[in-house]
Amino acid sequence: MAEDCCPLCGQRGSPVPFSEVKRRALNHCGHEVPEGQYYLCQNQDCPVAYFGPVALSHRDLRQQQETNSSGGEVE
């Protein structure tokens, strides 16, 4: 499977800066998110929000991931 495809649903993701992933990720059990290239899973039915060196679910984020009708992120 290609690096930019979600490991769970297989859909191609959009690249996102590591700084965004790190800012939004919760710090579980003292573990920080490993640095690297991450992608946003475009499949709204998939529980994976970001994937790269590790996959992060929507529950692993400080806020729910939402997209607007143009595909941009809504905070």
Buried (B, 14 or more C-beta within 10 A) or exposed (E): EEEBBBEBBEBEBEEBEBEEBBEBBEEEEEEEBEEEBBBBBBBEEBBBBBBBEBBBBBEBBEEEBEEEEEEEBEE
